[in-house]
Amino acid sequence: MTREITIALDRYDRHFPFFDGTVKAPPGLAYRALQVGQSDHLRDGTDRHGRMIHDRAYDVAEFSMSTFLMAVERGAPLVGVPVFPRRLFSASCMFVRADSDIETPADLKGRKVGLSSFQTTLSLLAKGDLKFEYGVAWEDIRWLLTKPEKVRFEPKPGTIIEQAAKDADLGLLLEAGEIDAIFMPHPPHSVMKGRVKTRRLFRDTQAEERRYFASVGYWPIMHVLAMDSQLARERPDLARALIDMFAQAHHISDDYYADPNWSRLPAIRHLYEESLRTFGDPWINGFQKNRANLERFIQYSHDQGLIGERYAPERLFAESTLDT
């Protein structure tokens, strides 16, 4: 008997093969791909992360890495599959006013920085990178939040956290000098559309990303694949099957870039080739190949008071995937 599962994803290029059906499930398994926006920006009015953690609305979902670390420690009925559908460098997501005197991470000490939430994965990564990559303690910065936390936690003593007014626009607050920087993967439209004049903290952001990649050896994880733990018990073969299905999607979507006119961007083939020269293929799934990345996230989460124990990354994933 064939079992159909739902997989909630965003429609990135690497996920197109799920939506057009070119990814093939193994015998006895069928899937239905659902395009569901993530909770950080609610682009389509939905909340994939919240609905997965609170309602188990999907069998499998692309899920916040930071929230997943917290949920597992607190006993949420979720289990991970070492597939990582979204990755970002924190340096690309640090914005200051165009005329700001902030030139280096050290200049942020004592300043106020806007985040979506304290536990959002990019927030976790950026705060951790400030401390462990750039030598700037996140504890020496004041944080202004715009979103509620998905998992409750008690901030570490001395942490300065404020909640922005409802519907506050961080871009306008930045323009008015009420905050000094924004760390967000999806800055407000006032920033992205150029109404508020901003620049990235690192003036040569791509050079900093290349340096970071050479230093740590990976492109930081943002999202992980999470599945309902009851389903995992019922179908112990599912985790490995999902790894194989996402590997198919990877290879299919990689072939898109063989066509120099596949994208709206005129230079897409040149950018693709340059990326390969710089980073190789950074979309690496599997547990063993991402262990150092996962360990660092756990370190950051523990240091920021989001989890109480610096546990081993094996705790996060289906046992059948630990040799991948």
C-alpha positions as CSV (number, residue, x, y, z in Angstrom):
1,M,0.0,0.0,0.0
2,T,1.4,3.4,-1.0
3,R,1.7,6.0,1.8
4,E,1.3,9.7,0.7
5,I,3.2,12.3,2.8
6,T,3.0,16.1,2.7
7,I,6.2,18.1,2.4
8,A,6.0,21.8,3.2
9,L,8.7,23.8,1.4
10,D,9.4,27.2,-0.1
11,R,9.7,27.4,-3.9
12,Y,13.4,27.9,-4.2
13,D,15.1,26.8,-7.4
14,R,16.4,23.7,-5.7
15,H,12.8,22.7,-4.8
16,F,11.2,23.2,-8.2
17,P,11.6,19.4,-8.9
18,F,9.3,18.6,-6.0
19,F,6.6,21.0,-7.3
20,D,6.8,19.8,-11.0
21,G,6.9,16.1,-10.0
22,T,10.3,15.3,-11.5
23,V,11.5,14.0,-8.1
24,K,10.6,10.4,-7.9
25,A,9.6,8.7,-4.6
26,P,10.6,5.1,-3.9
27,P,8.0,2.3,-4.2
28,G,5.4,2.5,-1.6
29,L,5.8,6.2,-1.0
30,A,4.1,9.2,-2.6
31,Y,4.4,12.9,-1.8
32,R,2.5,16.1,-2.1
33,A,4.7,19.2,-2.1
34,L,3.1,22.3,-0.4
35,Q,4.4,25.8,-1.0
36,V,4.2,27.3,2.5
37,G,6.0,30.5,3.5
38,Q,8.3,30.6,6.5
39,S,7.4,32.4,9.7
40,D,10.1,35.0,9.5
41,H,8.5,37.2,6.9
42,L,5.0,35.7,6.4
43,R,5.2,36.5,2.7
44,D,2.1,34.6,1.8
45,G,0.3,34.9,5.2
46,T,1.3,31.4,6.3
47,D,3.6,30.2,9.1
48,R,5.4,27.0,8.2
49,H,7.6,26.9,11.3
50,G,4.9,27.7,13.8
51,R,2.3,25.3,12.3
52,M,4.9,22.5,12.2
53,I,6.1,22.9,15.8
54,H,2.7,23.6,17.4
55,D,0.2,21.7,15.2
56,R,2.3,19.1,13.3
57,A,0.4,20.4,10.2
58,Y,2.7,18.6,7.8
59,D,4.4,15.2,7.7
60,V,7.7,16.8,6.8
61,A,8.7,20.5,6.7
62,E,11.6,22.8,6.0
63,F,12.2,24.2,9.5
64,S,14.2,26.8,11.3
65,M,17.5,25.3,12.6
66,S,17.6,27.5,15.7
67,T,14.0,26.7,16.7
68,F,14.6,23.0,16.0
69,L,17.6,23.0,18.4
70,M,15.3,24.4,21.1
71,A,12.3,22.2,20.3
72,V,14.3,18.9,20.4
73,E,15.7,19.8,23.8
74,R,12.2,20.5,25.1
75,G,10.9,17.2,23.9
76,A,8.8,18.3,20.8
77,P,7.7,15.2,18.8
78,L,10.0,16.1,15.8
79,V,13.0,14.3,14.4
80,G,15.5,15.7,11.9
81,V,16.7,14.6,8.5
82,P,20.1,15.9,7.6
83,V,18.9,17.9,4.6
84,F,19.5,21.6,4.8
85,P,17.3,23.5,2.3
86,R,18.4,27.0,3.2
87,R,21.8,28.6,4.0
88,L,23.0,32.1,4.5
89,F,26.1,34.1,5.5
90,S,25.4,36.5,8.4
91,A,27.6,39.2,6.7
92,S,25.0,39.6,3.9
93,C,22.2,40.3,6.4
94,M,23.8,43.0,8.5
95,F,22.6,46.5,7.5
96,V,23.4,50.0,8.7
97,R,22.5,53.5,7.4
98,A,24.4,54.6,4.3
99,D,25.9,57.5,6.3
100,S,26.6,55.4,9.4
101,D,29.9,55.7,11.3
102,I,29.8,51.9,11.9
103,E,32.5,50.4,9.8
104,T,33.4,47.1,11.7
105,P,31.6,44.7,14.0
106,A,33.6,46.3,16.9
107,D,31.7,49.5,16.3
108,L,28.4,47.8,17.3
109,K,29.4,47.6,20.9
110,G,26.9,49.5,23.0
111,R,24.6,50.0,20.0
112,K,21.0,48.9,19.4
113,V,20.3,46.4,16.7
114,G,17.0,45.3,15.3
115,L,16.1,41.6,14.8
116,S,13.0,39.7,13.8
117,S,13.2,37.5,17.0
118,F,16.0,36.6,19.3
119,Q,15.9,32.9,18.3
120,T,15.5,33.3,14.6
121,T,18.3,31.3,12.9
122,L,19.9,34.3,11.3
123,S,19.7,36.2,14.6
124,L,21.4,33.2,16.3
125,L,24.1,33.0,13.7
126,A,24.8,36.7,13.5
127,K,25.0,37.1,17.3
128,G,27.3,34.0,17.5
129,D,29.5,35.2,14.7
130,L,29.9,38.6,16.3
131,K,31.2,36.9,19.4
132,F,33.2,33.9,18.1
133,E,34.3,35.2,14.7
134,Y,34.7,39.0,15.3
135,G,35.4,39.2,19.0
136,V,32.3,41.4,19.8
137,A,30.2,40.0,22.7
138,W,26.6,40.0,21.7
139,E,25.9,40.7,25.4
140,D,27.3,44.2,24.9
141,I,24.6,45.0,22.3
142,R,20.9,46.0,22.9
143,W,18.4,44.1,20.8
144,L,15.1,45.3,19.5
145,L,12.7,42.5,18.4
146,T,9.7,42.7,16.1
147,K,8.3,39.1,16.2
148,P,7.2,36.8,19.0
149,E,9.4,33.8,19.8
150,K,8.3,30.4,18.5
151,V,9.7,28.6,21.6
152,R,9.7,30.3,25.0
153,F,12.9,30.7,26.8
154,E,14.4,32.7,29.7
155,P,17.0,35.2,28.5
156,K,20.4,35.1,30.2
157,P,20.9,37.6,33.0
158,G,22.1,40.9,31.7
159,T,20.6,40.4,28.2
160,I,19.1,43.6,27.0
161,I,16.0,42.8,24.9
162,E,13.2,45.2,23.9
163,Q,10.0,44.6,21.9
164,A,9.2,46.9,19.1
165,A,5.8,48.5,18.9
166,K,3.3,46.5,16.8
167,D,3.8,47.1,13.0
168,A,7.1,49.0,13.7
169,D,9.2,49.4,10.5
170,L,12.8,48.7,11.4
171,G,13.9,50.6,8.3
172,L,12.2,53.8,9.5
173,L,13.6,53.3,13.0
174,L,17.1,52.9,11.4
175,E,16.6,56.1,9.3
176,A,15.5,58.0,12.5
177,G,18.5,56.8,14.4
178,E,16.4,54.9,17.0
179,I,18.4,51.8,16.1
180,D,21.9,51.5,14.7
181,A,21.7,48.3,12.6
182,I,19.4,45.6,11.3
183,F,20.3,41.9,11.2
184,M,17.7,40.2,9.1
185,P,17.5,37.8,6.2
186,H,14.3,39.7,5.0
187,P,14.8,43.4,5.8
188,P,11.7,45.6,5.5
189,H,10.6,46.9,2.2
190,S,11.6,50.4,3.2
191,V,15.2,49.0,3.1
192,M,15.0,46.6,0.2
193,K,13.2,49.1,-2.1
194,G,15.7,51.9,-1.3
195,R,13.4,54.2,0.5
196,V,15.7,54.1,3.5
197,K,19.3,54.5,2.3
198,T,21.4,51.6,3.8
199,R,24.5,49.6,3.1
200,R,25.8,46.4,4.4
201,L,28.0,46.5,7.5
202,F,30.9,44.9,5.6
203,R,31.6,47.2,2.6
204,D,33.1,44.3,0.6
205,T,30.6,41.7,1.8
206,Q,31.5,39.1,-0.8
207,A,35.1,39.3,0.3
208,E,34.1,38.7,3.9
209,E,31.9,35.8,2.8
210,R,34.8,34.2,1.0
211,R,37.0,34.7,4.1
212,Y,34.4,33.2,6.4
213,F,33.9,30.2,4.1
214,A,37.7,29.6,4.0
215,S,37.9,30.0,7.8
216,V,35.1,27.7,8.9
217,G,34.8,25.4,5.8
218,Y,31.1,25.7,5.2
219,W,28.1,27.9,4.3
220,P,26.1,28.2,7.5
221,I,22.8,26.2,7.7
222,M,19.6,28.1,8.1
223,H,17.0,25.4,7.8
224,V,16.7,21.7,8.4
225,L,14.2,19.1,7.3
226,A,12.0,18.1,10.2
227,M,9.4,15.3,10.3
228,D,6.8,14.1,12.7
229,S,8.4,11.6,15.1
230,Q,5.4,9.3,15.0
231,L,5.7,9.0,11.2
232,A,9.4,8.4,11.6
233,R,8.6,5.4,13.9
234,E,6.0,4.1,11.5
235,R,8.3,4.5,8.5
236,P,11.9,4.0,9.6
237,D,12.9,4.0,5.9
238,L,11.5,7.5,5.3
239,A,14.5,9.5,6.5
240,R,16.9,7.9,4.1
241,A,14.3,8.1,1.3
242,L,14.0,11.8,1.9
243,I,17.8,12.3,1.6
244,D,17.7,10.5,-1.7
245,M,14.8,12.5,-3.0
246,F,16.5,15.8,-2.1
247,A,19.6,14.6,-3.8
248,Q,17.5,14.0,-6.9
249,A,16.2,17.6,-6.7
250,H,19.7,18.9,-6.3
251,H,21.0,17.3,-9.4
252,I,17.9,18.2,-11.5
253,S,17.9,21.9,-10.4
254,D,21.7,22.1,-10.9
255,D,21.1,21.3,-14.6
256,Y,18.9,24.4,-14.9
257,Y,22.0,26.5,-14.9
258,A,23.4,24.8,-18.1
259,D,21.0,27.2,-19.9
260,P,22.5,30.7,-19.8
261,N,19.1,32.2,-20.3
262,W,17.3,30.1,-17.6
263,S,17.2,33.1,-15.1
264,R,16.1,36.7,-15.4
265,L,19.7,37.7,-14.6
266,P,21.8,38.3,-17.8
267,A,25.0,37.2,-16.1
268,I,23.6,34.1,-14.4
269,R,25.9,31.5,-16.1
270,H,29.0,33.7,-15.3
271,L,27.8,34.0,-11.6
272,Y,27.2,30.3,-11.5
273,E,30.7,29.5,-12.7
274,E,32.3,32.0,-10.4
275,S,30.4,30.5,-7.4
276,L,31.7,27.1,-8.3
277,R,35.2,28.4,-8.4
278,T,34.9,30.1,-5.0
279,F,32.7,27.7,-3.0
280,G,32.5,24.5,-5.0
281,D,29.1,22.9,-4.3
282,P,28.2,24.2,-0.8
283,W,24.7,22.5,-0.8
284,I,26.0,19.5,1.0
285,N,23.5,17.3,2.9
286,G,24.2,14.4,5.3
287,F,25.1,14.3,8.9
288,Q,28.8,13.6,8.9
289,K,29.6,16.3,6.3
290,N,27.7,18.9,8.3
291,R,28.8,17.9,11.8
292,A,31.1,20.9,12.4
293,N,28.4,23.3,11.2
294,L,25.8,21.7,13.6
295,E,28.2,21.7,16.5
296,R,28.8,25.4,16.1
297,F,25.1,26.1,16.0
298,I,24.7,24.2,19.2
299,Q,27.5,26.2,20.8
300,Y,25.9,29.4,19.7
301,S,22.5,28.4,21.0
302,H,23.9,27.3,24.4
303,D,26.0,30.5,24.7
304,Q,22.9,32.6,24.0
305,G,20.8,30.9,26.6
306,L,18.4,29.3,24.1
307,I,19.2,25.7,25.1
308,G,20.4,24.6,28.5
309,E,22.8,21.9,27.4
310,R,25.5,21.8,24.8
311,Y,24.4,18.4,23.6
312,A,25.7,16.2,20.8
313,P,24.3,16.8,17.3
314,E,23.3,13.1,17.0
315,R,20.4,13.9,19.3
316,L,18.7,15.8,16.5
317,F,18.4,13.2,13.7
318,A,16.9,9.9,12.8
319,E,19.4,7.2,13.8
320,S,19.4,5.7,10.3
321,T,20.9,9.0,8.9
322,L,23.9,9.3,11.2
323,D,26.3,7.6,8.8
324,T,25.4,9.9,5.9
